[in-house]
Amino acid sequence: MLLQEFLENSAARLPNKVALICGNERLTYAQIHEKAARLARALKESGIERQDRVAVFLDNSSEAVISIFGILRAEGIFLVLSPTMKAAKLSYILNDCRVKALITHGSKSETVAKALADSGKVEQILWTDLPERFRSSAGHQEWNQVLPRASSLGRPGLSQSIDLDLATIIYTSGSTGNPKGVMLTHINMVSAATSITTYLQNVEDDIILNTLPLSFDYGLYQVLMAFKFGGTVVLERSFTFPYQIIQKMIQEKVTGFPGVPTTFAILLGLKDLNKFDFSNLRYITNTAAALPPEHIQKLRKAFPHVRIYSMYGLTECKRVSYLPPEEIDRKTESVGKGMPNEEVWIADEKDQRIGPGVVGELVVRGSNVMRGYWGLPEETDRALRPGKYPGEVVLYTGDLFRMDDEGFLYFVGRKDDMIKSRGERISPKEIEQCLCRLEGVAEAAVFGMPDEILGQSIQAYIRCHEGSKLDEREVQKHCRMNLEDFLVPQVVKFVEFFPKTSSGKIDKLNLKQIAMGLRDPE
């Protein structure tokens, strides 16, 4: 099966059903399918060939969704780029994977112009609103002119793609400072979507509210999965204005709400949350980083009728595990077990499988595991290693886990995120969870800083809920009461906001560079 068949099948089965609600737009499956077919024809006519890369540099919008399926239908490989990406990074990606066409918006013209100055490989630019400065430039076209013209040219020919072809390249942070492109095939993405919708028990009546960027695989899959089972997506640009999002959630009778810890920290910080009617909400999902147990308990209290899925995943395989909602009270700190159609285990430094209670690296085996990193064979070889059976590879995640006697997984930390202080290996996650249990704390980030005596000192950065009057003394007292001595942060600082990655995670690398004076706060 090919990824674009999610749309094609739902359009054939449910042509008049609203598939996408975006602002004032309400598009049916038939309408999206028609627009995607027109875009595919236009891309083909402009010279896009099988497995050419086409980048989508747009905010969350109907055009972004149509672009994804239009590129797939044209047999291309789509890249959804963060809408806040700066010119240098955009230029790097355009050059790195030799993007042939770019779909973007006029509001990004300055960034695009700077990026194109350093990138000579992009042949076609399709603007949803063509800026005046590019109207006479070769290769620049406007969405509202290209799509209607393409409609008279008929449908693209029979697809030559197979499910081993790449469907997308998703760029993530790399250890060298440059982003690295995760290559995902059709079979990778179809497999992941099938497994996730299976354990979420999705049905056609589900209406999913997505405030996550489509450049983040968690946000992207909300659209892909909904189109697979014939549901509806309410697409918003962000969770910046929570009360507006809540009103939209109620108005559209949303049944599914995916978020990251930051989303739920904001939500739980609202003083009047209990006055809203969330009776239609069926499930909540969390990934990107583990939810602090304290937040899980507060969500259970705020939404007693809602199934809460605590999950773990990474771009290289989309999803690894989920905690069944019926286990959320008993196994609050766990991220569950491997999802359907996947095998996971923990390996030690000698690459031997290890049993309960021992910390090691999590390994994933399944058809959802990526093809590799674009143009980075050495990095690929470190992550993908030979499996048990001839010809197969398994993914070494780089994440440290332990497993309990019942097989439930517990995240310990990144191999490169661990703090070494006083001779002890310390997981920042343990300290962060302790901090989030302190009344008034909305978010916390912990990392190690070089220290001549300790090896590394523990630094804690905290964002408080509005009105909180916490100070460093209270924080350290709370830590001393709840943590071993060597886990108590030496430094506690308060911030009004955290730098975030495009996927909504706290950007610890950025934060650490600010702390070390290597860059200025933005």
KOLLOMI-667965 format. One record per residue (C-alpha): residue in one letter; x, y, z. Coordinates in steps of 0.25 Angstrom, whole numbers, padded with zeros to 4 digits, always signed. Example, Ala and Ser with C-alpha at 12.3 -4.5 7.8 and 13.67 -1.06 7.14 Angstrom:
<atoms>
A+0049-0018+0031 S+0055-0004+0029 
</atoms>
This chain:
<atoms>
M+0000+0000+0000 L+0005+0014-0003 L+0003+0026+0006 Q-0006+0034-0003 E-0016+0023-0004 F-0021+0027+0010 L-0027+0040+0003 E-0031+0032-0009 N-0038+0021-0002 S-0045+0031+0008 A-0049+0040-0004 A-0055+0028-0011 R-0063+0023+0001 L-0066+0037+0008 P-0066+0047-0003 N-0075+0057+0004 K-0070+0056+0018 V-0062+0068+0024 A-0048+0063+0025 L-0041+0076+0029 I-0045+0088+0037 C-0035+0099+0036 G-0039+0113+0040 N-0052+0116+0032 E-0049+0105+0022 R-0056+0092+0023 L-0051+0083+0012 T-0057+0069+0008 Y-0049+0057+0004 A-0054+0059-0010 Q-0049+0074-0010 I-0035+0070-0004 H-0034+0059-0014 E-0037+0067-0026 K-0027+0078-0022 A-0016+0068-0019 A-0018+0062-0033 R-0017+0076-0039 L-0005+0079-0032 A+0001+0065-0035 R-0001+0068-0050 A+0005+0082-0049 L+0017+0076-0042 K+0019+0066-0053 E+0017+0076-0064 S+0028+0085-0057 G+0038+0073-0058 I+0036+0066-0044 E+0040+0051-0046 R+0039+0039-0038 Q+0046+0041-0024 D+0050+0055-0027 R+0049+0063-0014 V+0039+0074-0012 A+0039+0083+0000 V+0027+0089+0007 F+0030+0102+0015 L+0017+0106+0020 D+0009+0108+0033 N-0001+0098+0037 S-0011+0100+0026 S-0020+0093+0015 E-0009+0096+0005 A+0001+0089+0013 V-0008+0076+0014 I-0012+0077-0001 S+0003+0078-0004 I+0007+0066+0004 F-0003+0057-0004 G+0000+0064-0017 I+0015+0061-0016 L+0012+0047-0013 R+0002+0046-0024 A+0013+0051-0033 E+0022+0040-0028 G+0031+0050-0021 I+0037+0050-0007 F+0031+0061+0002 L+0039+0069+0012 V+0030+0077+0022 L+0039+0088+0028 S+0037+0096+0040 P+0030+0109+0037 T+0039+0116+0047 M+0052+0111+0040 K+0063+0122+0037 A+0070+0124+0024 A+0083+0117+0027 K+0076+0104+0031 L+0066+0104+0020 S+0078+0106+0010 Y+0085+0094+0016 I+0073+0085+0015 L+0070+0090+0001 N+0085+0087-0003 D+0086+0074+0005 C+0075+0066-0001 R+0075+0074-0014 V+0061+0079-0014 K+0055+0081-0028 A+0043+0089-0024 L+0038+0097-0012 I+0024+0101-0008 T+0023+0113+0001 H+0016+0125+0005 G+0018+0140+0002 S+0021+0143+0017 K+0033+0135+0016 S+0039+0142+0004 E+0051+0148+0011 T+0055+0135+0017 V+0053+0128+0004 A+0061+0138-0004 K+0073+0137+0006 A+0073+0122+0005 L+0072+0122-0010 A+0084+0131-0011 D+0092+0119-0006 S+0084+0108-0013 G+0085+0106-0028 K+0077+0093-0028 V+0063+0098-0027 E+0057+0098-0040 Q+0042+0102-0037 I+0036+0110-0026 L+0021+0110-0024 W+0015+0121-0016 T+0002+0121-0009 D+0002+0136-0012 L+0013+0140-0021 P+0021+0152-0016 E+0023+0164-0025 R+0038+0163-0025 F+0037+0149-0031 R+0026+0151-0042 S+0036+0153-0053 S+0046+0142-0048 A+0047+0129-0056 G+0042+0117-0049 H+0033+0124-0039 Q+0018+0121-0040 E+0005+0124-0032 W-0004+0113-0026 N-0017+0119-0031 Q-0012+0120-0045 V-0005+0107-0046 L-0016+0098-0040 P-0028+0102-0048 R-0019+0101-0061 A-0015+0087-0057 S-0029+0082-0056 S-0031+0082-0071 L-0019+0073-0073 G-0025+0060-0067 R-0020+0051-0056 P-0005+0046-0055 G-0002+0033-0061 L-0002+0020-0054 S+0008+0021-0042 Q+0021+0013-0043 S+0024+0015-0028 I+0025+0003-0019 D+0024+0003-0004 L+0039+0002-0003 D+0041+0016-0009 L+0043+0027+0000 A+0031+0035+0004 T+0037+0046+0012 I+0050+0051+0018 I+0049+0057+0032 Y+0060+0066+0037 T+0064+0065+0052 S+0075+0071+0060 G+0088+0064+0058 S+0100+0062+0067 T+0109+0071+0058 G+0100+0083+0058 N+0094+0081+0044 P+0081+0074+0043 K+0080+0060+0038 G+0069+0055+0029 V+0062+0042+0033 M+0058+0034+0021 L+0044+0028+0022 T+0038+0019+0012 H+0023+0017+0009 I+0023+0003+0016 N+0030+0010+0028 M+0019+0020+0029 V+0007+0011+0026 S+0012+0001+0036 A+0013+0012+0047 A+0000+0018+0044 T-0007+0004+0044 S-0001+0001+0058 I-0004+0014+0064 T-0019+0015+0059 T-0020+0000+0064 Y-0017+0003+0079 L-0024+0016+0079 Q-0036+0009+0073 N-0039+0020+0063 V-0052+0020+0056 E-0059+0029+0045 D-0066+0037+0056 D-0053+0042+0062 I-0050+0057+0061 I-0035+0060+0064 L-0031+0074+0068 N-0016+0076+0064 T-0009+0088+0069 L+0005+0082+0066 P+0013+0086+0053 L+0012+0077+0041 S+0028+0078+0041 F+0027+0070+0054 D+0024+0055+0051 Y+0015+0055+0062 G+0007+0066+0056 L+0008+0060+0042 Y+0003+0047+0046 Q-0010+0053+0051 V-0014+0056+0037 L-0009+0043+0031 M-0016+0034+0041 A-0029+0042+0041 F-0029+0041+0025 K-0026+0026+0027 F-0038+0023+0035 G-0047+0034+0029 G-0048+0043+0041 T-0047+0058+0042 V-0035+0067+0046 V-0037+0081+0052 L-0024+0088+0048 E-0019+0099+0056 R-0005+0106+0056 S-0001+0105+0070 F-0006+0105+0085 T-0002+0119+0087 F-0016+0124+0090 P-0022+0112+0099 Y-0036+0118+0101 Q-0038+0119+0086 I-0033+0105+0084 I-0043+0100+0096 Q-0054+0107+0089 K-0051+0101+0076 M-0050+0087+0083 I-0064+0089+0088 Q-0070+0095+0076 E-0065+0084+0067 K-0068+0072+0077 V-0054+0068+0077 T-0051+0053+0081 G-0036+0052+0080 F-0025+0062+0085 P-0011+0060+0083 G-0001+0068+0091 V+0013+0069+0097 P+0017+0072+0111 T+0017+0087+0109 T+0003+0087+0103 F-0002+0080+0116 A+0006+0089+0125 I-0001+0101+0119 L-0015+0094+0119 L-0013+0090+0134 G-0009+0104+0137 L-0023+0109+0134 K-0030+0113+0147 D-0044+0111+0141 L-0042+0098+0133 N-0053+0091+0140 K-0064+0100+0134 F-0063+0095+0120 D-0070+0083+0114 F-0061+0073+0109 S-0071+0062+0109 N-0068+0058+0094 L-0053+0056+0097 R-0050+0041+0096 Y-0035+0041+0097 I-0022+0049+0099 T-0009+0045+0094 N+0005+0050+0099 T+0019+0048+0093 A+0032+0056+0090 A+0036+0055+0104 A+0030+0047+0116 L+0019+0054+0124 P+0022+0056+0138 P+0014+0047+0147 E+0009+0059+0154 H+0003+0064+0141 I-0003+0050+0138 Q-0010+0051+0151 K-0016+0065+0149 L-0020+0061+0135 R-0027+0049+0141 K-0035+0058+0150 A-0038+0068+0140 F-0043+0058+0129 P-0048+0046+0137 H-0055+0040+0125 V-0044+0042+0115 R-0034+0031+0112 I-0020+0036+0114 Y-0009+0030+0105 S+0006+0032+0110 M+0015+0029+0098 Y+0029+0028+0094 G+0035+0030+0080 L+0045+0036+0071 T+0045+0040+0057 E+0054+0028+0052 C+0042+0019+0055 K+0031+0028+0058 R+0026+0021+0070 V+0032+0011+0079 S+0022+0008+0091 Y+0009+0012+0098 L+0004+0011+0112 P-0011+0005+0111 P-0020+0015+0118 E-0025+0005+0128 E-0010+0004+0133 I-0008+0019+0135 D-0011+0019+0150 R-0003+0006+0153 K+0009+0009+0144 T+0009+0024+0143 E+0024+0026+0141 S+0024+0016+0129 V+0023+0018+0114 G+0017+0004+0113 K+0021-0007+0104 G+0024-0008+0089 M+0012-0005+0080 P+0006-0015+0070 N+0014-0021+0059 E+0027-0017+0066 E+0038-0024+0075 V+0046-0016+0085 W+0057-0020+0095 I+0068-0014+0104 A+0083-0017+0101 D+0095-0015+0109 E+0109-0010+0104 K+0112-0024+0099 D+0099-0024+0091 Q+0093-0035+0099 R+0078-0034+0103 I+0077-0031+0118 G+0066-0034+0127 P+0057-0026+0137 G+0063-0015+0145 V+0076-0013+0137 V+0078+0000+0129 G+0082-0001+0115 E+0080+0004+0101 L+0066+0002+0095 V+0066-0006+0081 V+0054-0006+0072 R+0051-0017+0061 G+0039-0014+0051 S+0035-0010+0038 N+0033+0004+0043 V+0048+0006+0045 M+0054+0016+0035 R+0063+0013+0023 G+0074+0022+0029 Y+0080+0036+0029 W+0080+0043+0016 G+0095+0044+0011 L+0100+0040+0025 P+0105+0025+0023 E+0113+0025+0036 E+0102+0031+0045 T+0093+0021+0038 D+0102+0009+0042 R+0102+0014+0056 A+0087+0014+0057 L+0083+0002+0048 R+0091-0011+0051 P+0089-0025+0046 G+0077-0032+0052 K+0075-0047+0055 Y+0071-0051+0041 P+0079-0049+0028 G+0077-0036+0022 E+0069-0029+0033 V+0074-0017+0041 V+0069-0012+0055 L+0069+0002+0061 Y+0078+0005+0073 T+0071+0017+0078 G+0082+0024+0086 D+0072+0024+0098 L+0074+0018+0111 F+0063+0010+0117 R+0060-0001+0128 M+0049-0011+0128 D+0041-0016+0140 D+0037-0031+0143 E+0024-0029+0135 G+0031-0024+0122 F+0027-0009+0124 L+0037+0001+0119 Y+0043+0013+0127 F+0051+0024+0120 V+0064+0027+0127 G+0070+0037+0118 R+0078+0039+0105 K+0092+0033+0105 D+0097+0047+0102 D+0088+0054+0112 M+0093+0047+0124 I+0100+0056+0135 K+0112+0050+0142 S+0114+0057+0155 R+0121+0052+0168 G+0124+0039+0160 E+0109+0036+0159 R+0102+0035+0145 I+0089+0044+0147 S+0077+0044+0138 P+0072+0059+0137 K+0058+0053+0135 E+0057+0048+0149 I+0060+0062+0155 E+0051+0069+0145 Q+0039+0060+0149 C+0042+0063+0164 L+0042+0078+0160 C+0029+0077+0153 R+0023+0071+0166 L+0025+0084+0173 E+0013+0093+0173 G+0015+0105+0164 V+0024+0098+0154 A+0019+0098+0140 E+0032+0093+0133 A+0046+0089+0136 A+0059+0086+0129 V+0071+0080+0135 F+0085+0078+0130 G+0100+0077+0134 M+0110+0088+0133 P+0125+0086+0134 D+0130+0087+0148 E+0145+0085+0153 I+0141+0078+0166 L+0128+0071+0163 G+0131+0067+0148 Q+0118+0073+0145 S+0109+0082+0153 I+0094+0080+0152 Q+0086+0092+0147 A+0071+0093+0147 Y+0063+0104+0139 I+0049+0106+0143 R+0037+0113+0137 C+0026+0115+0147 H+0011+0116+0146 E+0006+0131+0146 G+0005+0136+0160 S+0015+0126+0166 K+0025+0132+0176 L+0035+0121+0177 D+0049+0124+0180 E+0062+0116+0179 R+0062+0112+0194 E+0048+0106+0193 V+0052+0098+0180 Q+0065+0092+0187 K+0057+0089+0200 H+0047+0081+0191 C+0058+0074+0184 R+0065+0070+0197 M+0052+0065+0202 N+0050+0056+0190 L+0063+0053+0184 E+0076+0047+0188 D+0087+0057+0192 F+0095+0055+0179 L+0082+0058+0171 V+0079+0072+0177 P+0082+0083+0167 Q+0094+0092+0170 V+0088+0104+0162 V+0073+0107+0161 K+0069+0118+0151 F+0055+0123+0147 V+0051+0127+0133 E+0039+0133+0127 F+0039+0124+0115 F+0048+0113+0109 P+0054+0112+0096 K+0046+0101+0088 T+0049+0092+0076 S+0039+0092+0065 S+0033+0079+0071 G+0030+0086+0084 K+0041+0080+0093 I+0050+0089+0102 D+0062+0092+0094 K+0073+0088+0104 L+0085+0090+0095 N+0080+0104+0092 L+0078+0106+0107 K+0091+0101+0111 Q+0098+0110+0101 I+0091+0122+0107 A+0096+0117+0121 M+0110+0116+0116 G+0110+0130+0110 L+0112+0124+0096 R+0099+0131+0090 D+0089+0142+0095 P+0075+0139+0099 E+0066+0141+0087 
</atoms>
